[in-house]
Amino acid sequence: MAAPSMTDAIKASAGRLTPNLDRRPRQRSAPSMTQSVKNVAAHERKPPATRSGRKGIVVYFDQRVAAAIRRLASEYDATNQELGEMAFKFLFEKFGEAWPT
């Protein structure tokens, strides 16, 4: 059987219902939440090849801005990744910086 997802492991440690939703509490004791998180964190991660050698940058926007970005991506048949890269290239250009290669 495959290892449980982090969500399933946390639910199990909190005594939530079994996956088959039979409405009976689990008979066996589940590992602690700390141990469940450690077990999930120990699993080898396999990110998509497109992320190899890259570092994520998270930017939070108002919901209206996020919707406008999705609209632009749709209109121009582009991904959020492509729009973001374009925006950062414009930012570097505006401040007279060379785009790192």
ZADO-1210 file (C-alpha; in nm, 4 decimals, padded with zeros to 6 digits):
<atoms>
<atom x="00.0000" y="00.0000" z="00.0000" code="MET" pos="1"/>
<atom x="00.1303" y="00.3495" z="-00.0824" code="ALA" pos="2"/>
<atom x="00.2293" y="00.5839" z="00.1968" code="ALA" pos="3"/>
<atom x="-00.0480" y="00.8218" z="00.3020" code="PRO" pos="4"/>
<atom x="-00.0491" y="01.1797" z="00.1847" code="SER" pos="5"/>
<atom x="00.0314" y="01.4497" z="00.4381" code="MET" pos="6"/>
<atom x="-00.3383" y="01.5371" z="00.4610" code="THR" pos="7"/>
<atom x="-00.4347" y="01.1738" z="00.5267" code="ASP" pos="8"/>
<atom x="-00.1590" y="01.1351" z="00.7844" code="ALA" pos="9"/>
<atom x="-00.2718" y="01.4478" z="00.9697" code="ILE" pos="10"/>
<atom x="-00.6348" y="01.3346" z="00.9619" code="LYS" pos="11"/>
<atom x="-00.5332" y="00.9932" z="01.0927" code="ALA" pos="12"/>
<atom x="-00.3299" y="01.1417" z="01.3777" code="SER" pos="13"/>
<atom x="-00.6262" y="01.3626" z="01.4697" code="ALA" pos="14"/>
<atom x="-00.8545" y="01.0569" z="01.4898" code="GLY" pos="15"/>
<atom x="-01.0631" y="01.1465" z="01.1861" code="ARG" pos="16"/>
<atom x="-01.2763" y="00.8939" z="01.0003" code="LEU" pos="17"/>
<atom x="-01.1202" y="00.6121" z="00.8032" code="THR" pos="18"/>
<atom x="-01.0785" y="00.6640" z="00.4270" code="PRO" pos="19"/>
<atom x="-01.3700" y="00.4318" z="00.3423" code="ASN" pos="20"/>
<atom x="-01.6036" y="00.6627" z="00.5365" code="LEU" pos="21"/>
<atom x="-01.7640" y="00.3821" z="00.7334" code="ASP" pos="22"/>
<atom x="-01.8259" y="00.6271" z="01.0201" code="ARG" pos="23"/>
<atom x="-01.6431" y="00.4057" z="01.2686" code="ARG" pos="24"/>
<atom x="-01.3353" y="00.5394" z="01.4481" code="PRO" pos="25"/>
<atom x="-01.0084" y="00.3660" z="01.3769" code="ARG" pos="26"/>
<atom x="-00.9404" y="00.0689" z="01.6001" code="GLN" pos="27"/>
<atom x="-00.5631" y="00.0879" z="01.5765" code="ARG" pos="28"/>
<atom x="-00.3815" y="00.3822" z="01.7244" code="SER" pos="29"/>
<atom x="-00.2500" y="00.6273" z="01.4695" code="ALA" pos="30"/>
<atom x="00.0972" y="00.7805" z="01.4970" code="PRO" pos="31"/>
<atom x="00.1247" y="01.1238" z="01.6523" code="SER" pos="32"/>
<atom x="00.0854" y="01.4274" z="01.4296" code="MET" pos="33"/>
<atom x="00.4547" y="01.5096" z="01.4765" code="THR" pos="34"/>
<atom x="00.5559" y="01.1616" z="01.3635" code="GLN" pos="35"/>
<atom x="00.3127" y="01.1747" z="01.0709" code="SER" pos="36"/>
<atom x="00.4604" y="01.5045" z="00.9512" code="VAL" pos="37"/>
<atom x="00.8150" y="01.3661" z="00.9915" code="LYS" pos="38"/>
<atom x="00.7235" y="01.0555" z="00.7910" code="ASN" pos="39"/>
<atom x="00.5746" y="01.2574" z="00.5066" code="VAL" pos="40"/>
<atom x="00.8671" y="01.5034" z="00.5086" code="ALA" pos="41"/>
<atom x="01.1138" y="01.2142" z="00.4810" code="ALA" pos="42"/>
<atom x="00.9677" y="01.1005" z="00.1473" code="HIS" pos="43"/>
<atom x="01.1782" y="01.1736" z="-00.1572" code="GLU" pos="44"/>
<atom x="01.0333" y="01.4580" z="-00.3594" code="ARG" pos="45"/>
<atom x="01.0255" y="01.4456" z="-00.7366" code="LYS" pos="46"/>
<atom x="00.9468" y="01.7934" z="-00.8731" code="PRO" pos="47"/>
<atom x="00.8721" y="01.8312" z="-01.2443" code="PRO" pos="48"/>
<atom x="01.1772" y="01.8525" z="-01.4711" code="ALA" pos="49"/>
<atom x="01.0725" y="02.2074" z="-01.5649" code="THR" pos="50"/>
<atom x="01.1626" y="02.3174" z="-01.2097" code="ARG" pos="51"/>
<atom x="01.5105" y="02.1665" z="-01.2156" code="SER" pos="52"/>
<atom x="01.7688" y="02.4274" z="-01.1150" code="GLY" pos="53"/>
<atom x="01.5032" y="02.6895" z="-01.0432" code="ARG" pos="54"/>
<atom x="01.3939" y="02.8702" z="-00.7281" code="LYS" pos="55"/>
<atom x="01.0322" y="02.9673" z="-00.6677" code="GLY" pos="56"/>
<atom x="00.9310" y="03.3244" z="-00.5888" code="ILE" pos="57"/>
<atom x="00.5856" y="03.3781" z="-00.4406" code="VAL" pos="58"/>
<atom x="00.4081" y="03.7102" z="-00.4855" code="VAL" pos="59"/>
<atom x="00.0686" y="03.7774" z="-00.3277" code="TYR" pos="60"/>
<atom x="-00.1850" y="03.9991" z="-00.5026" code="PHE" pos="61"/>
<atom x="-00.5395" y="04.1153" z="-00.4449" code="ASP" pos="62"/>
<atom x="-00.7950" y="03.8760" z="-00.5960" code="GLN" pos="63"/>
<atom x="-00.8842" y="04.1261" z="-00.8687" code="ARG" pos="64"/>
<atom x="-00.5205" y="04.1491" z="-00.9772" code="VAL" pos="65"/>
<atom x="-00.4890" y="03.7695" z="-00.9806" code="ALA" pos="66"/>
<atom x="-00.8033" y="03.7452" z="-01.1952" code="ALA" pos="67"/>
<atom x="-00.6660" y="04.0069" z="-01.4361" code="ALA" pos="68"/>
<atom x="-00.3384" y="03.8119" z="-01.4659" code="ILE" pos="69"/>
<atom x="-00.5308" y="03.4920" z="-01.5458" code="ARG" pos="70"/>
<atom x="-00.7358" y="03.6853" z="-01.8044" code="ARG" pos="71"/>
<atom x="-00.4187" y="03.8206" z="-01.9685" code="LEU" pos="72"/>
<atom x="-00.2669" y="03.4739" z="-01.9743" code="ALA" pos="73"/>
<atom x="-00.5785" y="03.3392" z="-02.1423" code="SER" pos="74"/>
<atom x="-00.6021" y="03.6229" z="-02.3961" code="GLU" pos="75"/>
<atom x="-00.2377" y="03.5934" z="-02.4975" code="TYR" pos="76"/>
<atom x="-00.2234" y="03.2129" z="-02.4803" code="ASP" pos="77"/>
<atom x="00.0524" y="03.2336" z="-02.2184" code="ALA" pos="78"/>
<atom x="00.1151" y="03.0743" z="-01.8806" code="THR" pos="79"/>
<atom x="00.1471" y="03.2619" z="-01.5537" code="ASN" pos="80"/>
<atom x="00.5126" y="03.1528" z="-01.5599" code="GLN" pos="81"/>
<atom x="00.5654" y="03.3223" z="-01.8974" code="GLU" pos="82"/>
<atom x="00.3861" y="03.6405" z="-01.7893" code="LEU" pos="83"/>
<atom x="00.5856" y="03.6509" z="-01.4666" code="GLY" pos="84"/>
<atom x="00.9152" y="03.6079" z="-01.6480" code="GLU" pos="85"/>
<atom x="00.8181" y="03.8847" z="-01.8910" code="MET" pos="86"/>
<atom x="00.7244" y="04.1150" z="-01.6016" code="ALA" pos="87"/>
<atom x="01.0554" y="04.0568" z="-01.4245" code="PHE" pos="88"/>
<atom x="01.2493" y="04.1160" z="-01.7477" code="LYS" pos="89"/>
<atom x="01.0679" y="04.4514" z="-01.7847" code="PHE" pos="90"/>
<atom x="01.1521" y="04.5306" z="-01.4213" code="LEU" pos="91"/>
<atom x="01.5225" y="04.4591" z="-01.4749" code="PHE" pos="92"/>
<atom x="01.5164" y="04.6696" z="-01.7925" code="GLU" pos="93"/>
<atom x="01.3468" y="04.9603" z="-01.6116" code="LYS" pos="94"/>
<atom x="01.6201" y="04.9664" z="-01.3463" code="PHE" pos="95"/>
<atom x="01.9013" y="04.9290" z="-01.6013" code="GLY" pos="96"/>
<atom x="01.9973" y="04.5791" z="-01.4883" code="GLU" pos="97"/>
<atom x="02.1043" y="04.3012" z="-01.7203" code="ALA" pos="98"/>
<atom x="01.8837" y="03.9913" z="-01.7118" code="TRP" pos="99"/>
<atom x="02.0861" y="03.7223" z="-01.5298" code="PRO" pos="100"/>
<atom x="02.1808" y="03.4330" z="-01.7583" code="THR" pos="101"/>
</atoms>
